[in-house]
């Protein structure tokens, strides 16, 4: 005979007056957490008690019920009700819904209390999102929803932002197919098709980190921190109809501007407006671009303007700020930490004083009429107007010279009359990036890329030589000895000169490199000291001590450093020969070893823009393999080139890896005289035009130091 299943008997429910309830010492909750008692009381006052209290009768010494009930589970609700009673918002005899446990039950009061707190399950974020969405559809605002459920408004906004995610991806998340962090990453865009496309692509990748999802969703957008976005302003961009992708879950630096074409149009329009304002000053020409190449003004003469003096009021303000700054610094000189208000005030003073360092410069009207201005955007997104450059063809002609046009008159040592006033010519332009193929075999590096890389190296080498007077003197003596003993072609009163070498091919980040900034700063510092006329300069140089003379010599010599690769002329033309390029690279390596040049310390890092996006996939894998090993290369070998380049940039970060043109070669690897014409090109270009055949094995790369 089958055994009868014992039926479960549930505890009875009854209403008990509040004044008959007391807290139990069996309640396991001792620490405060979650919604406060005050907030819970307000919620009960608004919507009533949603969950009954769990109580047990209090027995006397003989085991009889006393009419009082203790609460082992529901203590927070009791305290909230108690608060309402004390506020006279609830009667002390109001009946409270309770589940009354049998005092003789086998399960202890402590176990009931523990079960009630442990077995509760937090609402799934997707259910929370859908519930918040229903409330919003019913007319509740985000702040109101947050107030009702005692959460931060940001939490409500984040949950509601999940509405921007494709239903397909929400379904995958609901089935635990992705993490909440991954789902949140998809909220940066509302393009469901693009979201699903990125998720499908990630299925083939080992890396599904949220940052990679965000990066792929925003790869065609522009960060709000971009100089163009800072210059135009997000408000103006959005007012023009531009969309901004924002991330409520991570710090996004202001988001991403999705319409790049609109942004560029707004930038061009605003730059043109600013150029028109500057044109009112009377300049002959204005060139406008978001950014200018390094050395863009190398053939132009810079006008020597006069800095506008401070007005009496400005001078009084400057003196007062300087005195206040000195007083505060003196008062808190021995303090370990400045008070917040003092620190803030010192910051305000420094900012105000810095404004006095950028005084406007006044030029003569006749000079303005023949000179021009470069208008661009600086790294912080502010307008940069670089005034006072004269083109060679606009230089004033001396009366009596052969260049004077018929009908021009005047006496000796007088300049020709200024040309009639004309409208300023404003030119708007910029460089376009080059496209690169996606080949599957390791081929020679593109010649332009090698030129750009060696431009970086040349600048770094200039900086290193400019800081090493001893090596600079040796290099100069080496040149003088060649001229003296090998009978170089005549020219000038002394066959020793420094010809500034400029870079016809250069990466966009060259002028912002640490080496470029160091060279420019040192140059400006010397320029500020040098007298303007020839006789004064001679006397000034003669009075220099040996140390400063050597330092100035090192700086001047550094401008003649040329470590550039360029395609050599193999047919004896007027350009440098292939043999000459090889000799140049060999001497540059010798110079680099002498000054201890390290391109990693000089600030060069492999990025998508300056290398990885410019070479083929095998080159990218080769770089990762050299720096991180075969296992790291295998992790990305299945990716498309764009994704592979981005991942390689991350993997190579901090490794100190350098491409061959930037490595410091051993002296044995660079002979002074090549034995075979095929060796005239560097190893990393072997197989290109005029070099080793493409099917020959590539030479072993030189290990980076």
BELLIN-V249165 format. One record per residue. N is the residue number from 1. RES is the residue in one letter. D_FIRST is the distance of its C-alpha to the first C-alpha in Angstrom with 2 decimals. Layout:
n=N res=RES d_first=D_FIRST
n=N res=RES d_first=D_FIRST
//
This chain:
n=1 res=X d_first=0.00
n=2 res=X d_first=3.81
n=3 res=X d_first=6.43
n=4 res=X d_first=9.02
n=5 res=X d_first=12.29
n=6 res=X d_first=15.03
n=7 res=X d_first=17.90
n=8 res=X d_first=21.36
n=9 res=X d_first=24.02
n=10 res=X d_first=27.54
n=11 res=X d_first=30.63
n=12 res=X d_first=32.73
n=13 res=X d_first=36.01
n=14 res=X d_first=39.16
n=15 res=X d_first=42.92
n=16 res=X d_first=44.73
n=17 res=X d_first=48.54
n=18 res=X d_first=50.09
n=19 res=X d_first=51.92
n=20 res=X d_first=48.64
n=21 res=X d_first=47.57
n=22 res=X d_first=48.59
n=23 res=X d_first=48.06
n=24 res=X d_first=45.66
n=25 res=X d_first=46.74
n=26 res=X d_first=43.31
n=27 res=X d_first=44.27
n=28 res=X d_first=44.54
n=29 res=X d_first=47.19
n=30 res=X d_first=50.56
n=31 res=X d_first=52.83
n=32 res=X d_first=54.13
n=33 res=X d_first=53.19
n=34 res=X d_first=52.84
n=35 res=X d_first=54.22
n=36 res=X d_first=56.40
n=37 res=X d_first=55.62
n=38 res=X d_first=58.67
n=39 res=X d_first=57.52
n=40 res=X d_first=54.00
n=41 res=X d_first=55.55
n=42 res=X d_first=57.66
n=43 res=X d_first=54.68
n=44 res=X d_first=52.73
n=45 res=X d_first=55.87
n=46 res=X d_first=56.07
n=47 res=X d_first=52.53
n=48 res=X d_first=50.66
n=49 res=X d_first=47.69
n=50 res=X d_first=45.21
n=51 res=X d_first=42.58
n=52 res=X d_first=41.33
n=53 res=X d_first=41.87
n=54 res=X d_first=39.09
n=55 res=X d_first=39.80
n=56 res=X d_first=38.63
n=57 res=X d_first=40.02
n=58 res=X d_first=42.78
n=59 res=X d_first=42.15
n=60 res=X d_first=44.87
n=61 res=X d_first=45.21
n=62 res=X d_first=42.98
n=63 res=X d_first=40.20
n=64 res=X d_first=41.10
n=65 res=X d_first=41.54
n=66 res=X d_first=45.24
n=67 res=X d_first=45.07
n=68 res=X d_first=45.90
n=69 res=X d_first=43.58
n=70 res=X d_first=43.98
n=71 res=X d_first=43.46
n=72 res=X d_first=41.91
n=73 res=X d_first=41.49
n=74 res=X d_first=44.18
n=75 res=X d_first=47.30
n=76 res=X d_first=49.55
n=77 res=X d_first=48.66
n=78 res=X d_first=49.41
n=79 res=X d_first=52.77
n=80 res=X d_first=53.63
n=81 res=X d_first=52.89
n=82 res=X d_first=54.94
n=83 res=X d_first=57.82
n=84 res=X d_first=57.75
n=85 res=X d_first=57.83
n=86 res=X d_first=60.83
n=87 res=X d_first=62.55
n=88 res=X d_first=62.11
n=89 res=X d_first=60.30
n=90 res=X d_first=57.08
n=91 res=X d_first=56.75
n=92 res=X d_first=55.44
n=93 res=X d_first=53.17
n=94 res=X d_first=51.76
n=95 res=X d_first=47.95
n=96 res=X d_first=46.16
n=97 res=X d_first=42.72
n=98 res=X d_first=40.36
n=99 res=X d_first=36.74
n=100 res=X d_first=36.16
n=101 res=X d_first=33.88
n=102 res=X d_first=32.37
n=103 res=X d_first=34.78
n=104 res=X d_first=32.03
n=105 res=X d_first=30.08
n=106 res=X d_first=29.20
n=107 res=X d_first=31.08
n=108 res=X d_first=34.82
n=109 res=X d_first=37.52
n=110 res=X d_first=39.16
n=111 res=X d_first=36.09
n=112 res=X d_first=35.97
n=113 res=X d_first=39.68
n=114 res=X d_first=39.37
n=115 res=X d_first=36.52
n=116 res=X d_first=38.50
n=117 res=X d_first=41.54
n=118 res=X d_first=40.04
n=119 res=X d_first=37.48
n=120 res=X d_first=40.06
n=121 res=X d_first=41.31
n=122 res=X d_first=44.92
n=123 res=X d_first=45.70
n=124 res=X d_first=46.39
n=125 res=X d_first=50.19
n=126 res=X d_first=49.83
n=127 res=X d_first=47.84
n=128 res=X d_first=50.45
n=129 res=X d_first=53.19
n=130 res=X d_first=51.70
n=131 res=X d_first=51.23
n=132 res=X d_first=54.81
n=133 res=X d_first=56.01
n=134 res=X d_first=54.43
n=135 res=X d_first=56.13
n=136 res=X d_first=59.41
n=137 res=X d_first=59.11
n=138 res=X d_first=58.63
n=139 res=X d_first=62.01
n=140 res=X d_first=61.29
n=141 res=X d_first=63.68
n=142 res=X d_first=62.80
n=143 res=X d_first=64.15
n=144 res=X d_first=62.31
n=145 res=X d_first=58.98
n=146 res=X d_first=59.70
n=147 res=X d_first=60.52
n=148 res=X d_first=57.37
n=149 res=X d_first=55.07
n=150 res=X d_first=57.30
n=151 res=X d_first=57.93
n=152 res=X d_first=61.27
n=153 res=X d_first=62.91
n=154 res=X d_first=63.13
n=155 res=X d_first=59.32
n=156 res=X d_first=59.16
n=157 res=X d_first=61.97
n=158 res=X d_first=60.26
n=159 res=X d_first=56.96
n=160 res=X d_first=58.82
n=161 res=X d_first=60.85
n=162 res=X d_first=57.74
n=163 res=X d_first=58.46
n=164 res=X d_first=61.24
n=165 res=X d_first=58.83
n=166 res=X d_first=57.77
n=167 res=X d_first=54.40
n=168 res=X d_first=53.63
n=169 res=X d_first=54.14
n=170 res=X d_first=52.18
n=171 res=X d_first=49.25
n=172 res=X d_first=49.68
n=173 res=X d_first=49.74
n=174 res=X d_first=46.61
n=175 res=X d_first=44.79
n=176 res=X d_first=46.26
n=177 res=X d_first=48.77
n=178 res=X d_first=51.59
n=179 res=X d_first=52.20
n=180 res=X d_first=53.40
n=181 res=X d_first=56.77
n=182 res=X d_first=57.16
n=183 res=X d_first=56.30
n=184 res=X d_first=58.82
n=185 res=X d_first=61.47
n=186 res=X d_first=61.33
n=187 res=X d_first=62.43
n=188 res=X d_first=66.06
n=189 res=X d_first=66.57
n=190 res=X d_first=65.35
n=191 res=X d_first=65.93
n=192 res=X d_first=62.43
n=193 res=X d_first=63.67
n=194 res=X d_first=65.31
n=195 res=X d_first=62.20
n=196 res=X d_first=60.07
n=197 res=X d_first=62.84
n=198 res=X d_first=63.00
n=199 res=X d_first=59.22
n=200 res=X d_first=59.25
n=201 res=X d_first=62.15
n=202 res=X d_first=60.38
n=203 res=X d_first=57.55
n=204 res=X d_first=60.11
n=205 res=X d_first=61.24
n=206 res=X d_first=59.95
n=207 res=X d_first=61.19
n=208 res=X d_first=59.38
n=209 res=X d_first=60.69
n=210 res=X d_first=61.33
n=211 res=X d_first=65.04
n=212 res=X d_first=65.31
n=213 res=X d_first=63.66
n=214 res=X d_first=66.15
n=215 res=X d_first=69.03
n=216 res=X d_first=68.24
n=217 res=X d_first=67.80
n=218 res=X d_first=71.15
n=219 res=X d_first=73.15
n=220 res=X d_first=75.41
n=221 res=X d_first=75.91
n=222 res=X d_first=78.40
n=223 res=X d_first=77.43
n=224 res=X d_first=78.72
n=225 res=X d_first=80.48
n=226 res=X d_first=82.59
n=227 res=X d_first=86.29
n=228 res=X d_first=86.48
n=229 res=X d_first=83.69
n=230 res=X d_first=85.25
n=231 res=X d_first=88.62
n=232 res=X d_first=87.50
n=233 res=X d_first=84.89
n=234 res=X d_first=81.35
n=235 res=X d_first=82.42
n=236 res=X d_first=85.13
n=237 res=X d_first=82.83
n=238 res=X d_first=80.10
n=239 res=X d_first=82.75
n=240 res=X d_first=83.90
n=241 res=X d_first=80.41
n=242 res=X d_first=79.14
n=243 res=X d_first=75.45
n=244 res=X d_first=74.35
n=245 res=X d_first=71.07
n=246 res=X d_first=69.60
n=247 res=X d_first=66.78
n=248 res=X d_first=65.13
n=249 res=X d_first=62.98
n=250 res=X d_first=65.69
n=251 res=X d_first=69.35
n=252 res=X d_first=71.12
n=253 res=X d_first=74.74
n=254 res=X d_first=75.20
n=255 res=X d_first=73.33
n=256 res=X d_first=74.60
n=257 res=X d_first=77.12
n=258 res=X d_first=75.81
n=259 res=X d_first=78.98
n=260 res=X d_first=81.30
n=261 res=X d_first=83.92
n=262 res=X d_first=84.20
n=263 res=X d_first=84.47
n=264 res=X d_first=87.27
n=265 res=X d_first=89.02
n=266 res=X d_first=88.90
n=267 res=X d_first=90.15
n=268 res=X d_first=93.05
n=269 res=X d_first=93.91
n=270 res=X d_first=93.95
n=271 res=X d_first=95.93
n=272 res=X d_first=98.43
n=273 res=X d_first=98.83
n=274 res=X d_first=99.43
n=275 res=X d_first=101.91
n=276 res=X d_first=103.82
n=277 res=X d_first=104.16
n=278 res=X d_first=105.49
n=279 res=X d_first=107.82
n=280 res=X d_first=109.60
n=281 res=X d_first=110.97
n=282 res=X d_first=113.18
n=283 res=X d_first=111.67
n=284 res=X d_first=112.75
n=285 res=X d_first=109.30
n=286 res=X d_first=105.67
n=287 res=X d_first=102.94
n=288 res=X d_first=99.39
n=289 res=X d_first=96.16
n=290 res=X d_first=92.81
n=291 res=X d_first=93.87
n=292 res=X d_first=96.93
n=293 res=X d_first=97.15
n=294 res=X d_first=98.32
n=295 res=X d_first=102.12
n=296 res=X d_first=102.48
n=297 res=X d_first=105.72
n=298 res=X d_first=107.27
n=299 res=X d_first=110.33
n=300 res=X d_first=111.07
n=301 res=X d_first=113.29
n=302 res=X d_first=111.76
n=303 res=X d_first=113.94
n=304 res=X d_first=114.81
n=305 res=X d_first=114.10
n=306 res=X d_first=114.87
n=307 res=X d_first=112.03
n=308 res=X d_first=112.43
n=309 res=X d_first=113.41
n=310 res=X d_first=111.49
n=311 res=X d_first=112.81
n=312 res=X d_first=113.82
n=313 res=X d_first=110.63
n=314 res=X d_first=108.48
n=315 res=X d_first=110.32
n=316 res=X d_first=109.80
n=317 res=X d_first=106.06
n=318 res=X d_first=105.91
n=319 res=X d_first=107.77
n=320 res=X d_first=105.60
n=321 res=X d_first=102.35
n=322 res=X d_first=103.71
n=323 res=X d_first=104.75
n=324 res=X d_first=101.39
n=325 res=X d_first=99.57
n=326 res=X d_first=101.79
n=327 res=X d_first=101.31
n=328 res=X d_first=97.51
n=329 res=X d_first=97.36
n=330 res=X d_first=99.72
n=331 res=X d_first=97.77
n=332 res=X d_first=94.43
n=333 res=X d_first=95.79
n=334 res=X d_first=94.10
n=335 res=X d_first=90.81
n=336 res=X d_first=87.70
n=337 res=X d_first=86.26
n=338 res=X d_first=87.99
n=339 res=X d_first=86.75
n=340 res=X d_first=85.08
n=341 res=X d_first=87.89
n=342 res=X d_first=90.56
n=343 res=X d_first=88.80
n=344 res=X d_first=88.47
n=345 res=X d_first=92.14
n=346 res=X d_first=93.32
n=347 res=X d_first=91.37
n=348 res=X d_first=93.11
n=349 res=X d_first=96.48
n=350 res=X d_first=95.94
n=351 res=X d_first=94.94
n=352 res=X d_first=98.01
n=353 res=X d_first=100.33
n=354 res=X d_first=98.91
n=355 res=X d_first=100.03
n=356 res=X d_first=103.61
n=357 res=X d_first=103.39
n=358 res=X d_first=102.97
n=359 res=X d_first=106.27
n=360 res=X d_first=107.48
n=361 res=X d_first=110.30
n=362 res=X d_first=113.49
n=363 res=X d_first=115.28
n=364 res=X d_first=118.70
n=365 res=X d_first=118.69
n=366 res=X d_first=120.59
n=367 res=X d_first=117.92
n=368 res=X d_first=115.09
n=369 res=X d_first=116.80
n=370 res=X d_first=116.57
n=371 res=X d_first=113.22
n=372 res=X d_first=109.56
n=373 res=X d_first=106.11
n=374 res=X d_first=102.71
n=375 res=X d_first=99.94
n=376 res=X d_first=96.35
n=377 res=X d_first=93.18
n=378 res=X d_first=92.74
n=379 res=X d_first=89.56
n=380 res=X d_first=88.53
n=381 res=X d_first=88.91
n=382 res=X d_first=92.28
n=383 res=X d_first=95.37
n=384 res=X d_first=97.67
n=385 res=X d_first=101.29
n=386 res=X d_first=103.43
n=387 res=X d_first=107.00
n=388 res=X d_first=110.37
n=389 res=X d_first=110.40
n=390 res=X d_first=113.47
n=391 res=X d_first=113.35
n=392 res=X d_first=116.20
n=393 res=X d_first=117.64
n=394 res=X d_first=117.81
n=395 res=X d_first=119.81
n=396 res=X d_first=123.17
n=397 res=X d_first=126.02
n=398 res=X d_first=129.23
n=399 res=X d_first=132.40
n=400 res=X d_first=134.59
n=401 res=X d_first=131.76
n=402 res=X d_first=131.49
n=403 res=X d_first=128.27
n=404 res=X d_first=130.04
n=405 res=X d_first=130.12
n=406 res=X d_first=133.46
n=407 res=X d_first=134.73
n=408 res=X d_first=133.12
n=409 res=X d_first=135.77
n=410 res=X d_first=136.03
n=411 res=X d_first=137.56
n=412 res=X d_first=136.46
n=413 res=X d_first=133.44
n=414 res=X d_first=132.20
n=415 res=X d_first=128.91
n=416 res=X d_first=128.74
n=417 res=X d_first=128.07
n=418 res=X d_first=124.43
n=419 res=X d_first=123.04
n=420 res=X d_first=122.65
n=421 res=X d_first=119.45
n=422 res=X d_first=116.63
n=423 res=X d_first=113.02
n=424 res=X d_first=110.52
n=425 res=X d_first=108.81
n=426 res=X d_first=105.04
n=427 res=X d_first=103.01
n=428 res=X d_first=99.20
n=429 res=X d_first=97.42
n=430 res=X d_first=95.11
n=431 res=X d_first=93.82
n=432 res=X d_first=91.03
n=433 res=X d_first=88.47
n=434 res=X d_first=88.64
n=435 res=X d_first=85.87
n=436 res=X d_first=84.71
n=437 res=X d_first=83.08
n=438 res=X d_first=79.77
n=439 res=X d_first=80.74
n=440 res=X d_first=78.49
n=441 res=X d_first=81.05
n=442 res=X d_first=82.83
n=443 res=X d_first=86.27
n=444 res=X d_first=89.21
n=445 res=X d_first=88.80
n=446 res=X d_first=90.48
n=447 res=X d_first=94.06
n=448 res=X d_first=93.76
n=449 res=X d_first=90.70
n=450 res=X d_first=92.66
n=451 res=X d_first=95.56
n=452 res=X d_first=93.29
n=453 res=X d_first=91.74
n=454 res=X d_first=95.18
n=455 res=X d_first=96.40
n=456 res=X d_first=93.76
n=457 res=X d_first=94.99
n=458 res=X d_first=98.62
n=459 res=X d_first=98.02
n=460 res=X d_first=96.13
n=461 res=X d_first=98.93
n=462 res=X d_first=101.52
n=463 res=X d_first=99.78
n=464 res=X d_first=99.58
n=465 res=X d_first=103.25
n=466 res=X d_first=104.30
n=467 res=X d_first=102.78
n=468 res=X d_first=104.40
n=469 res=X d_first=108.22
n=470 res=X d_first=108.80
n=471 res=X d_first=107.00
n=472 res=X d_first=108.65
n=473 res=X d_first=112.07
n=474 res=X d_first=111.27
n=475 res=X d_first=110.18
n=476 res=X d_first=113.36
n=477 res=X d_first=115.56
n=478 res=X d_first=113.88
n=479 res=X d_first=114.82
n=480 res=X d_first=118.36
n=481 res=X d_first=118.85
n=482 res=X d_first=117.81
n=483 res=X d_first=120.32
n=484 res=X d_first=123.08
n=485 res=X d_first=122.88
n=486 res=X d_first=121.48
n=487 res=X d_first=123.82
n=488 res=X d_first=121.35
n=489 res=X d_first=122.74
n=490 res=X d_first=124.97
n=491 res=X d_first=124.03
n=492 res=X d_first=124.85
n=493 res=X d_first=126.82
n=494 res=X d_first=124.09
n=495 res=X d_first=121.82
n=496 res=X d_first=118.78
n=497 res=X d_first=116.62
n=498 res=X d_first=113.09
n=499 res=X d_first=111.95
n=500 res=X d_first=108.87
n=501 res=X d_first=106.12
n=502 res=X d_first=103.88
n=503 res=X d_first=100.63
n=504 res=X d_first=100.69
n=505 res=X d_first=96.96
n=506 res=X d_first=94.71
n=507 res=X d_first=91.14
n=508 res=X d_first=90.56
n=509 res=X d_first=89.51
n=510 res=X d_first=92.68
n=511 res=X d_first=94.65
n=512 res=X d_first=91.76
n=513 res=X d_first=91.33
n=514 res=X d_first=92.12
n=515 res=X d_first=95.07
n=516 res=X d_first=96.61
n=517 res=X d_first=96.32
n=518 res=X d_first=97.79
n=519 res=X d_first=100.73
n=520 res=X d_first=101.39
n=521 res=X d_first=101.28
n=522 res=X d_first=103.66
n=523 res=X d_first=105.96
n=524 res=X d_first=106.17
n=525 res=X d_first=106.87
n=526 res=X d_first=109.82
n=527 res=X d_first=111.03
n=528 res=X d_first=111.29
n=529 res=X d_first=113.64
n=530 res=X d_first=115.89
n=531 res=X d_first=119.22
n=532 res=X d_first=119.81
n=533 res=X d_first=123.28
n=534 res=X d_first=124.33
n=535 res=X d_first=126.93
n=536 res=X d_first=124.72
n=537 res=X d_first=121.85
n=538 res=X d_first=124.13
n=539 res=X d_first=125.22
n=540 res=X d_first=121.67
n=541 res=X d_first=120.43
n=542 res=X d_first=123.38
n=543 res=X d_first=122.45
n=544 res=X d_first=118.81
n=545 res=X d_first=117.83
n=546 res=X d_first=116.61
n=547 res=X d_first=112.94
n=548 res=X d_first=112.86
n=549 res=X d_first=115.10
n=550 res=X d_first=112.70
n=551 res=X d_first=109.70
n=552 res=X d_first=111.45
n=553 res=X d_first=112.45
n=554 res=X d_first=108.83
n=555 res=X d_first=107.71
n=556 res=X d_first=110.39
n=557 res=X d_first=109.77
n=558 res=X d_first=106.05
n=559 res=X d_first=106.76
n=560 res=X d_first=108.22
n=561 res=X d_first=105.04
n=562 res=X d_first=103.81
n=563 res=X d_first=100.67
n=564 res=X d_first=99.87
n=565 res=X d_first=98.90
n=566 res=X d_first=100.67
n=567 res=X d_first=101.27
n=568 res=X d_first=104.46
n=569 res=X d_first=107.33
n=570 res=X d_first=107.58
n=571 res=X d_first=110.82
n=572 res=X d_first=113.22
n=573 res=X d_first=113.05
n=574 res=X d_first=113.86
n=575 res=X d_first=110.29
n=576 res=X d_first=108.92
n=577 res=X d_first=108.31
n=578 res=X d_first=105.06
n=579 res=X d_first=106.71
n=580 res=X d_first=107.59
n=581 res=X d_first=103.99
n=582 res=X d_first=102.88
n=583 res=X d_first=105.57
n=584 res=X d_first=104.50
n=585 res=X d_first=100.84
n=586 res=X d_first=101.98
n=587 res=X d_first=104.25
n=588 res=X d_first=101.55
n=589 res=X d_first=99.20
n=590 res=X d_first=101.93
n=591 res=X d_first=102.48
n=592 res=X d_first=98.75
n=593 res=X d_first=98.54
n=594 res=X d_first=101.59
n=595 res=X d_first=100.06
n=596 res=X d_first=96.54
n=597 res=X d_first=95.07
n=598 res=X d_first=91.27
n=599 res=X d_first=89.99
n=600 res=X d_first=86.67
n=601 res=X d_first=88.58
n=602 res=X d_first=90.76
n=603 res=X d_first=87.70
n=604 res=X d_first=86.80
n=605 res=X d_first=83.10
n=606 res=X d_first=81.65
n=607 res=X d_first=80.30
n=608 res=X d_first=79.41
n=609 res=X d_first=82.77
n=610 res=X d_first=85.12
n=611 res=X d_first=83.71
n=612 res=X d_first=80.11
n=613 res=X d_first=80.36
n=614 res=X d_first=83.70
n=615 res=X d_first=82.73
n=616 res=X d_first=80.51
n=617 res=X d_first=76.86
n=618 res=X d_first=77.82
n=619 res=X d_first=80.22
n=620 res=X d_first=77.48
n=621 res=X d_first=75.12
n=622 res=X d_first=78.00
n=623 res=X d_first=78.62
n=624 res=X d_first=74.98
n=625 res=X d_first=74.84
n=626 res=X d_first=78.02
n=627 res=X d_first=76.87
n=628 res=X d_first=73.11
n=629 res=X d_first=72.46
n=630 res=X d_first=70.78
n=631 res=X d_first=67.29
n=632 res=X d_first=68.52
n=633 res=X d_first=70.36
n=634 res=X d_first=67.26
n=635 res=X d_first=65.41
n=636 res=X d_first=67.84
n=637 res=X d_first=69.10
n=638 res=X d_first=66.86
n=639 res=X d_first=68.11
n=640 res=X d_first=70.78
n=641 res=X d_first=74.18
n=642 res=X d_first=74.14
n=643 res=X d_first=70.77
n=644 res=X d_first=71.78
n=645 res=X d_first=75.00
n=646 res=X d_first=73.24
n=647 res=X d_first=70.69
n=648 res=X d_first=73.51
n=649 res=X d_first=75.43
n=650 res=X d_first=72.49
n=651 res=X d_first=72.02
n=652 res=X d_first=75.75
n=653 res=X d_first=76.10
n=654 res=X d_first=77.44
n=655 res=X d_first=77.83
n=656 res=X d_first=81.61
n=657 res=X d_first=81.56
n=658 res=X d_first=84.78
n=659 res=X d_first=85.86
n=660 res=X d_first=88.63
n=661 res=X d_first=91.53
n=662 res=X d_first=90.71
n=663 res=X d_first=90.25
n=664 res=X d_first=92.91
n=665 res=X d_first=94.11
n=666 res=X d_first=95.37
n=667 res=X d_first=99.14
n=668 res=X d_first=98.76
n=669 res=X d_first=96.80
n=670 res=X d_first=99.62
n=671 res=X d_first=102.93
n=672 res=X d_first=106.09
n=673 res=X d_first=107.27
n=674 res=X d_first=104.87
n=675 res=X d_first=105.56
n=676 res=X d_first=104.41
n=677 res=X d_first=104.64
n=678 res=X d_first=100.97
n=679 res=X d_first=100.13
n=680 res=X d_first=101.91
n=681 res=X d_first=98.76
n=682 res=X d_first=96.06
n=683 res=X d_first=93.10
n=684 res=X d_first=90.71
n=685 res=X d_first=92.94
n=686 res=X d_first=93.53
n=687 res=X d_first=92.90
n=688 res=X d_first=94.24
n=689 res=X d_first=97.60
n=690 res=X d_first=100.23
n=691 res=X d_first=97.87
n=692 res=X d_first=95.79
n=693 res=X d_first=94.22
n=694 res=X d_first=90.78
n=695 res=X d_first=89.18
n=696 res=X d_first=90.43
n=697 res=X d_first=87.99
n=698 res=X d_first=88.07
n=699 res=X d_first=89.60
n=700 res=X d_first=87.33
n=701 res=X d_first=86.90
n=702 res=X d_first=88.67
n=703 res=X d_first=86.25
n=704 res=X d_first=86.30
n=705 res=X d_first=87.51
//
